[in-house]
Amino acid sequence: MRFTLALLLAPLCFAQLPAPNSMGVSMGHLHLNTTDLEAARRFWVDFLGASTVKLGPLDVYKFPNGLVMVRKAAVSGGSEGSAIDHAGFKVNDLDAFRAKAKAMGYREVKFNKETRQAFILNPDSMKVELTEDKSMDRPIVNHHIHWFDTAVLDTQAWYARMFGAKPGKRLKFEAADLPGVNLTFSPSERPTAPTRGRALDHIGFEIKGLEGFVKRLEAKGVKFDVPYRKLPELGISIAFFTDPWGAYVELTEGLNRL
């Protein structure tokens, strides 16, 4: 137990983002709004154990297979009720993380003893799922992004067609895999709100050959909120669109060097 707690208390050093699939796509980042940057740092670093780097003015928290970015901004609501209900991580000792969450004052909104899953709220009411996998040799890794919408098969097929995600199942849920992340889709009885402006503002995929990829998406009918552009001061390129179910999505090239 002492060894496990030592792992949880120490920030971790991680490698780059995963290699892309055949369409040039891999997991990139989660981008959060927060009213309190220090409280956010405490959650992602002191609680979950991320290492920290900077991308310009942004705090970037590094986990295996994914990044979390945080900016100070107004928060219109938590993640629940939006197109993306929560993001999920795998952990190798759920009891230790649950005990630490309680000690640090974080609210656990759900715990499933049989499936070994716990849902914790961050300070801005973003829901974070922790699922136990005792076979892991690391305390925590990025795992999934969970959509709630009224057309899960359409969402699954759309991400397969646009990004090369491999359709399948995760537990009872429709899902699709990309390098570094599982995209999970659950039915919602009523329409969900767009993610933009909420605690989990948008998700990001890292793209090899972003400029050409954006052109191919445009040819398939995707309308970009922010067209392709280079940010030489940050060493990256970006583009933004909103998916048909309200998830705001950033495409990047260059974050794999962080």
Short mmCIF file of the C-alpha atoms (twelve columns), coordinates in Angstrom:
data_MODEL
# 
_entry.id   MODEL 
# 
loop_
_atom_site.group_PDB 
_atom_site.id 
_atom_site.type_symbol 
_atom_site.label_atom_id 
_atom_site.label_alt_id 
_atom_site.label_comp_id 
_atom_site.label_asym_id 
_atom_site.label_seq_id 
_atom_site.Cartn_x 
_atom_site.Cartn_y 
_atom_site.Cartn_z 
_atom_site.pdbx_PDB_model_num 
ATOM 1   C CA . MET A 1   0.000   0.000  0.000   1 
ATOM 2   C CA . ARG A 2   2.868   2.361  0.827   1 
ATOM 3   C CA . PHE A 3   4.337   1.812  -2.660  1 
ATOM 4   C CA . THR A 4   0.959   2.483  -4.303  1 
ATOM 5   C CA . LEU A 5   0.462   5.715  -2.365  1 
ATOM 6   C CA . ALA A 6   3.957   6.838  -3.299  1 
ATOM 7   C CA . LEU A 7   3.067   6.374  -6.938  1 
ATOM 8   C CA . LEU A 8   -0.115  8.386  -6.499  1 
ATOM 9   C CA . LEU A 9   1.692   11.236 -4.770  1 
ATOM 10  C CA . ALA A 10  4.468   11.662 -7.323  1 
ATOM 11  C CA . PRO A 11  3.873   13.503 -10.637 1 
ATOM 12  C CA . LEU A 12  4.604   11.201 -13.549 1 
ATOM 13  C CA . CYS A 13  6.811   11.615 -16.611 1 
ATOM 14  C CA . PHE A 14  5.236   10.380 -19.826 1 
ATOM 15  C CA . ALA A 15  6.177   9.837  -23.440 1 
ATOM 16  C CA . GLN A 16  4.653   11.476 -26.480 1 
ATOM 17  C CA . LEU A 17  1.146   10.960 -27.781 1 
ATOM 18  C CA . PRO A 18  0.461   7.586  -29.442 1 
ATOM 19  C CA . ALA A 19  1.347   6.943  -33.076 1 
ATOM 20  C CA . PRO A 20  -1.507  7.743  -35.499 1 
ATOM 21  C CA . ASN A 21  -3.769  5.305  -37.308 1 
ATOM 22  C CA . SER A 22  -3.796  4.855  -41.083 1 
ATOM 23  C CA . MET A 23  -5.714  8.138  -41.513 1 
ATOM 24  C CA . GLY A 24  -3.166  10.052 -39.439 1 
ATOM 25  C CA . VAL A 25  -5.331  10.356 -36.294 1 
ATOM 26  C CA . SER A 26  -4.527  9.759  -32.636 1 
ATOM 27  C CA . MET A 27  -5.721  11.010 -29.263 1 
ATOM 28  C CA . GLY A 28  -4.642  14.562 -28.545 1 
ATOM 29  C CA . HIS A 29  -6.129  16.399 -25.591 1 
ATOM 30  C CA . LEU A 30  -9.052  17.414 -23.417 1 
ATOM 31  C CA . HIS A 31  -9.464  21.189 -23.119 1 
ATOM 32  C CA . LEU A 32  -11.101 22.469 -19.950 1 
ATOM 33  C CA . ASN A 33  -12.488 25.768 -18.733 1 
ATOM 34  C CA . THR A 34  -11.932 26.621 -15.084 1 
ATOM 35  C CA . THR A 35  -12.650 29.512 -12.766 1 
ATOM 36  C CA . ASP A 36  -9.609  28.652 -10.620 1 
ATOM 37  C CA . LEU A 37  -6.342  27.566 -12.219 1 
ATOM 38  C CA . GLU A 38  -4.755  26.532 -8.930  1 
ATOM 39  C CA . ALA A 39  -7.737  24.353 -8.035  1 
ATOM 40  C CA . ALA A 40  -7.481  22.739 -11.477 1 
ATOM 41  C CA . ARG A 41  -3.761  22.110 -11.010 1 
ATOM 42  C CA . ARG A 42  -4.449  20.501 -7.646  1 
ATOM 43  C CA . PHE A 43  -6.991  18.120 -9.200  1 
ATOM 44  C CA . TRP A 44  -4.919  17.036 -12.201 1 
ATOM 45  C CA . VAL A 45  -1.457  17.040 -10.607 1 
ATOM 46  C CA . ASP A 46  -1.852  16.508 -6.863  1 
ATOM 47  C CA . PHE A 47  -4.813  14.129 -7.146  1 
ATOM 48  C CA . LEU A 48  -4.409  12.321 -10.465 1 
ATOM 49  C CA . GLY A 49  -0.621  12.603 -10.747 1 
ATOM 50  C CA . ALA A 50  -0.090  14.354 -14.085 1 
ATOM 51  C CA . SER A 51  3.193   15.973 -15.019 1 
ATOM 52  C CA . THR A 52  3.035   19.610 -16.140 1 
ATOM 53  C CA . VAL A 53  4.336   21.535 -19.140 1 
ATOM 54  C CA . LYS A 54  3.407   24.880 -20.684 1 
ATOM 55  C CA . LEU A 55  2.069   25.608 -24.161 1 
ATOM 56  C CA . GLY A 56  2.256   29.386 -24.340 1 
ATOM 57  C CA . PRO A 57  0.022   30.622 -21.503 1 
ATOM 58  C CA . LEU A 58  -1.775  27.295 -21.091 1 
ATOM 59  C CA . ASP A 59  -1.118  24.725 -18.407 1 
ATOM 60  C CA . VAL A 60  -0.820  21.280 -20.008 1 
ATOM 61  C CA . TYR A 61  -1.133  18.156 -17.871 1 
ATOM 62  C CA . LYS A 62  0.405   15.018 -19.329 1 
ATOM 63  C CA . PHE A 63  -0.912  11.482 -18.951 1 
ATOM 64  C CA . PRO A 64  -0.004  8.348  -20.903 1 
ATOM 65  C CA . ASN A 65  -1.858  8.572  -24.240 1 
ATOM 66  C CA . GLY A 66  -3.358  12.007 -23.713 1 
ATOM 67  C CA . LEU A 67  -3.009  15.609 -22.576 1 
ATOM 68  C CA . VAL A 68  -5.289  17.839 -20.516 1 
ATOM 69  C CA . MET A 69  -5.215  21.600 -21.144 1 
ATOM 70  C CA . VAL A 70  -6.754  24.162 -18.823 1 
ATOM 71  C CA . ARG A 71  -7.561  27.842 -19.318 1 
ATOM 72  C CA . LYS A 72  -9.193  30.352 -17.007 1 
ATOM 73  C CA . ALA A 73  -12.668 31.187 -18.307 1 
ATOM 74  C CA . ALA A 74  -16.295 31.380 -17.287 1 
ATOM 75  C CA . VAL A 75  -17.903 27.945 -16.997 1 
ATOM 76  C CA . SER A 76  -21.491 27.666 -18.243 1 
ATOM 77  C CA . GLY A 77  -22.049 24.224 -16.707 1 
ATOM 78  C CA . GLY A 78  -20.530 20.872 -15.850 1 
ATOM 79  C CA . SER A 79  -19.959 18.111 -18.361 1 
ATOM 80  C CA . GLU A 80  -23.135 16.195 -17.464 1 
ATOM 81  C CA . GLY A 81  -25.975 17.237 -19.753 1 
ATOM 82  C CA . SER A 82  -23.638 18.106 -22.614 1 
ATOM 83  C CA . ALA A 83  -22.787 16.036 -25.687 1 
ATOM 84  C CA . ILE A 84  -19.759 14.636 -23.837 1 
ATOM 85  C CA . ASP A 85  -20.820 13.456 -20.403 1 
ATOM 86  C CA . HIS A 86  -17.385 12.555 -19.102 1 
ATOM 87  C CA . ALA A 87  -13.834 11.481 -19.831 1 
ATOM 88  C CA . GLY A 88  -12.383 8.273  -18.451 1 
ATOM 89  C CA . PHE A 89  -9.021  7.068  -17.170 1 
ATOM 90  C CA . LYS A 90  -7.836  3.607  -16.189 1 
ATOM 91  C CA . VAL A 91  -6.124  3.254  -12.806 1 
ATOM 92  C CA . ASN A 92  -4.299  0.326  -11.256 1 
ATOM 93  C CA . ASP A 93  -5.616  0.837  -7.704  1 
ATOM 94  C CA . LEU A 94  -9.111  2.305  -7.560  1 
ATOM 95  C CA . ASP A 95  -9.385  2.092  -3.783  1 
ATOM 96  C CA . ALA A 96  -6.280  4.245  -3.375  1 
ATOM 97  C CA . PHE A 97  -7.615  6.888  -5.775  1 
ATOM 98  C CA . ARG A 98  -11.021 6.883  -4.073  1 
ATOM 99  C CA . ALA A 99  -9.420  7.326  -0.671  1 
ATOM 100 C CA . LYS A 100 -7.291  10.161 -1.982  1 
ATOM 101 C CA . ALA A 101 -10.302 11.856 -3.587  1 
ATOM 102 C CA . LYS A 102 -12.149 11.728 -0.271  1 
ATOM 103 C CA . ALA A 103 -9.158  13.064 1.647   1 
ATOM 104 C CA . MET A 104 -8.805  15.970 -0.799  1 
ATOM 105 C CA . GLY A 105 -12.498 16.828 -0.686  1 
ATOM 106 C CA . TYR A 106 -13.546 15.751 -4.182  1 
ATOM 107 C CA . ARG A 107 -17.103 14.554 -4.641  1 
ATOM 108 C CA . GLU A 108 -17.667 10.976 -5.779  1 
ATOM 109 C CA . VAL A 109 -21.005 10.917 -7.609  1 
ATOM 110 C CA . LYS A 110 -21.106 7.191  -8.410  1 
ATOM 111 C CA . PHE A 111 -19.282 3.982  -7.514  1 
ATOM 112 C CA . ASN A 112 -19.871 0.541  -9.019  1 
ATOM 113 C CA . LYS A 113 -18.267 -2.165 -6.913  1 
ATOM 114 C CA . GLU A 114 -18.882 -4.917 -9.480  1 
ATOM 115 C CA . THR A 115 -17.332 -3.118 -12.465 1 
ATOM 116 C CA . ARG A 116 -14.767 -1.275 -10.325 1 
ATOM 117 C CA . GLN A 117 -15.650 2.178  -11.611 1 
ATOM 118 C CA . ALA A 118 -15.885 5.488  -9.763  1 
ATOM 119 C CA . PHE A 119 -17.012 8.893  -11.015 1 
ATOM 120 C CA . ILE A 120 -15.374 11.961 -9.469  1 
ATOM 121 C CA . LEU A 121 -16.248 15.628 -10.092 1 
ATOM 122 C CA . ASN A 122 -13.441 18.103 -10.652 1 
ATOM 123 C CA . PRO A 123 -13.784 21.599 -9.100  1 
ATOM 124 C CA . ASP A 124 -15.748 22.861 -12.144 1 
ATOM 125 C CA . SER A 125 -18.092 19.833 -12.236 1 
ATOM 126 C CA . MET A 126 -16.438 17.973 -15.062 1 
ATOM 127 C CA . LYS A 127 -17.139 14.286 -14.494 1 
ATOM 128 C CA . VAL A 128 -14.090 12.006 -14.544 1 
ATOM 129 C CA . GLU A 129 -14.469 8.231  -14.593 1 
ATOM 130 C CA . LEU A 130 -11.811 6.025  -13.023 1 
ATOM 131 C CA . THR A 131 -11.889 2.341  -14.012 1 
ATOM 132 C CA . GLU A 132 -9.641  -0.190 -12.330 1 
ATOM 133 C CA . ASP A 133 -7.199  -2.331 -14.288 1 
ATOM 134 C CA . LYS A 134 -4.831  -4.048 -11.879 1 
ATOM 135 C CA . SER A 135 -2.760  -5.451 -14.746 1 
ATOM 136 C CA . MET A 136 -1.361  -1.999 -15.544 1 
ATOM 137 C CA . ASP A 137 2.209   -1.188 -14.557 1 
ATOM 138 C CA . ARG A 138 1.391   2.542  -14.326 1 
ATOM 139 C CA . PRO A 139 -0.958  4.253  -11.867 1 
ATOM 140 C CA . ILE A 140 -3.117  5.949  -14.509 1 
ATOM 141 C CA . VAL A 141 -3.587  6.160  -18.291 1 
ATOM 142 C CA . ASN A 142 -5.981  8.031  -20.541 1 
ATOM 143 C CA . HIS A 143 -8.805  5.715  -21.619 1 
ATOM 144 C CA . HIS A 144 -12.079 7.036  -23.106 1 
ATOM 145 C CA . ILE A 145 -14.367 9.924  -24.040 1 
ATOM 146 C CA . HIS A 146 -18.071 9.261  -23.496 1 
ATOM 147 C CA . TRP A 147 -20.751 10.866 -25.693 1 
ATOM 148 C CA . PHE A 148 -24.426 10.946 -24.715 1 
ATOM 149 C CA . ASP A 149 -26.734 11.600 -27.673 1 
ATOM 150 C CA . THR A 150 -29.928 10.507 -29.385 1 
ATOM 151 C CA . ALA A 151 -28.286 8.667  -32.317 1 
ATOM 152 C CA . VAL A 152 -25.420 6.524  -31.048 1 
ATOM 153 C CA . LEU A 153 -25.056 4.341  -34.150 1 
ATOM 154 C CA . ASP A 154 -24.880 7.437  -36.336 1 
ATOM 155 C CA . THR A 155 -22.239 8.966  -34.066 1 
ATOM 156 C CA . GLN A 156 -20.204 5.776  -34.093 1 
ATOM 157 C CA . ALA A 157 -20.397 5.507  -37.892 1 
ATOM 158 C CA . TRP A 158 -19.519 9.195  -38.339 1 
ATOM 159 C CA . TYR A 159 -16.299 8.942  -36.320 1 
ATOM 160 C CA . ALA A 160 -15.392 5.734  -38.125 1 
ATOM 161 C CA . ARG A 161 -15.845 7.407  -41.523 1 
ATOM 162 C CA . MET A 162 -14.246 10.745 -40.703 1 
ATOM 163 C CA . PHE A 163 -11.380 9.619  -38.455 1 
ATOM 164 C CA . GLY A 164 -10.858 5.924  -39.101 1 
ATOM 165 C CA . ALA A 165 -12.027 4.924  -35.620 1 
ATOM 166 C CA . LYS A 166 -12.600 1.156  -35.410 1 
ATOM 167 C CA . PRO A 167 -16.220 0.385  -34.416 1 
ATOM 168 C CA . GLY A 168 -16.940 -2.150 -31.708 1 
ATOM 169 C CA . LYS A 169 -18.286 -2.474 -28.190 1 
ATOM 170 C CA . ARG A 170 -16.964 -1.361 -24.817 1 
ATOM 171 C CA . LEU A 171 -18.867 -3.290 -22.199 1 
ATOM 172 C CA . LYS A 172 -22.537 -2.765 -23.179 1 
ATOM 173 C CA . PHE A 173 -21.842 0.458  -25.092 1 
ATOM 174 C CA . GLU A 174 -21.365 1.194  -28.761 1 
ATOM 175 C CA . ALA A 175 -17.794 2.375  -29.200 1 
ATOM 176 C CA . ALA A 176 -14.964 3.056  -31.624 1 
ATOM 177 C CA . ASP A 177 -11.216 2.937  -31.025 1 
ATOM 178 C CA . LEU A 178 -8.537  5.435  -31.990 1 
ATOM 179 C CA . PRO A 179 -4.889  5.207  -30.936 1 
ATOM 180 C CA . GLY A 180 -4.789  6.282  -27.295 1 
ATOM 181 C CA . VAL A 181 -8.533  6.573  -26.701 1 
ATOM 182 C CA . ASN A 182 -11.842 4.747  -26.887 1 
ATOM 183 C CA . LEU A 183 -14.828 6.767  -28.104 1 
ATOM 184 C CA . THR A 184 -17.921 5.541  -26.258 1 
ATOM 185 C CA . PHE A 185 -21.532 6.363  -27.167 1 
ATOM 186 C CA . SER A 186 -24.599 6.107  -24.925 1 
ATOM 187 C CA . PRO A 187 -28.222 6.909  -25.800 1 
ATOM 188 C CA . SER A 188 -29.807 10.001 -24.289 1 
ATOM 189 C CA . GLU A 189 -33.572 10.331 -23.965 1 
ATOM 190 C CA . ARG A 190 -33.401 14.056 -24.723 1 
ATOM 191 C CA . PRO A 191 -31.064 16.301 -26.712 1 
ATOM 192 C CA . THR A 192 -27.854 17.294 -24.969 1 
ATOM 193 C CA . ALA A 193 -26.227 20.729 -24.902 1 
ATOM 194 C CA . PRO A 194 -23.146 21.711 -26.930 1 
ATOM 195 C CA . THR A 195 -19.885 21.328 -25.030 1 
ATOM 196 C CA . ARG A 196 -18.466 24.737 -25.917 1 
ATOM 197 C CA . GLY A 197 -18.274 26.969 -22.850 1 
ATOM 198 C CA . ARG A 198 -18.784 24.162 -20.354 1 
ATOM 199 C CA . ALA A 199 -16.262 22.646 -17.948 1 
ATOM 200 C CA . LEU A 200 -15.130 20.244 -20.698 1 
ATOM 201 C CA . ASP A 201 -15.060 22.756 -23.545 1 
ATOM 202 C CA . HIS A 202 -13.695 20.564 -26.303 1 
ATOM 203 C CA . ILE A 203 -11.730 17.469 -27.172 1 
ATOM 204 C CA . GLY A 204 -8.704  17.324 -29.438 1 
ATOM 205 C CA . PHE A 205 -7.268  14.852 -31.897 1 
ATOM 206 C CA . GLU A 206 -3.648  15.017 -33.042 1 
ATOM 207 C CA . ILE A 207 -3.378  14.735 -36.830 1 
ATOM 208 C CA . LYS A 208 -0.416  13.889 -39.025 1 
ATOM 209 C CA . GLY A 209 -0.701  16.111 -42.112 1 
ATOM 210 C CA . LEU A 210 -3.382  18.397 -40.693 1 
ATOM 211 C CA . GLU A 211 -3.769  20.772 -43.627 1 
ATOM 212 C CA . GLY A 212 -4.611  17.980 -46.058 1 
ATOM 213 C CA . PHE A 213 -6.795  16.236 -43.487 1 
ATOM 214 C CA . VAL A 214 -8.891  19.391 -43.015 1 
ATOM 215 C CA . LYS A 215 -9.398  19.637 -46.772 1 
ATOM 216 C CA . ARG A 216 -10.584 16.031 -46.878 1 
ATOM 217 C CA . LEU A 217 -13.063 16.648 -44.054 1 
ATOM 218 C CA . GLU A 218 -14.353 19.753 -45.825 1 
ATOM 219 C CA . ALA A 219 -14.869 17.664 -48.963 1 
ATOM 220 C CA . LYS A 220 -16.998 15.311 -46.822 1 
ATOM 221 C CA . GLY A 221 -19.168 18.204 -45.675 1 
ATOM 222 C CA . VAL A 222 -17.587 19.218 -42.355 1 
ATOM 223 C CA . LYS A 223 -17.921 22.958 -41.690 1 
ATOM 224 C CA . PHE A 224 -15.068 24.421 -39.664 1 
ATOM 225 C CA . ASP A 225 -15.673 27.005 -36.944 1 
ATOM 226 C CA . VAL A 226 -11.973 27.892 -37.049 1 
ATOM 227 C CA . PRO A 227 -10.251 27.066 -40.351 1 
ATOM 228 C CA . TYR A 228 -6.805  25.545 -40.586 1 
ATOM 229 C CA . ARG A 229 -4.091  27.879 -39.416 1 
ATOM 230 C CA . LYS A 230 -0.542  27.731 -38.132 1 
ATOM 231 C CA . LEU A 231 0.485   29.102 -34.745 1 
ATOM 232 C CA . PRO A 232 4.258   29.450 -35.193 1 
ATOM 233 C CA . GLU A 233 4.721   30.982 -31.739 1 
ATOM 234 C CA . LEU A 234 3.452   27.692 -30.267 1 
ATOM 235 C CA . GLY A 235 4.894   25.376 -32.900 1 
ATOM 236 C CA . ILE A 236 1.514   23.847 -33.752 1 
ATOM 237 C CA . SER A 237 -1.275  24.023 -36.328 1 
ATOM 238 C CA . ILE A 238 -4.973  23.935 -35.438 1 
ATOM 239 C CA . ALA A 239 -8.539  23.799 -36.760 1 
ATOM 240 C CA . PHE A 240 -11.907 23.563 -34.967 1 
ATOM 241 C CA . PHE A 241 -15.335 22.184 -35.853 1 
ATOM 242 C CA . THR A 242 -18.486 21.146 -34.011 1 
ATOM 243 C CA . ASP A 243 -19.660 17.590 -34.613 1 
ATOM 244 C CA . PRO A 244 -23.334 16.943 -35.510 1 
ATOM 245 C CA . TRP A 245 -24.165 16.199 -31.846 1 
ATOM 246 C CA . GLY A 246 -22.653 19.331 -30.310 1 
ATOM 247 C CA . ALA A 247 -19.159 18.219 -29.313 1 
ATOM 248 C CA . TYR A 248 -16.618 20.939 -30.058 1 
ATOM 249 C CA . VAL A 249 -13.511 19.325 -31.584 1 
ATOM 250 C CA . GLU A 250 -10.030 20.712 -32.114 1 
ATOM 251 C CA . LEU A 251 -7.597  19.166 -34.576 1 
ATOM 252 C CA . THR A 252 -3.917  19.800 -33.915 1 
ATOM 253 C CA . GLU A 253 -0.543  19.005 -35.383 1 
ATOM 254 C CA . GLY A 254 2.533   19.410 -33.208 1 
ATOM 255 C CA . LEU A 255 1.308   18.562 -29.717 1 
ATOM 256 C CA . ASN A 256 3.087   15.213 -29.954 1 
ATOM 257 C CA . ARG A 257 6.327   17.108 -29.337 1 
ATOM 258 C CA . LEU A 258 5.316   18.160 -25.831 1 
# 
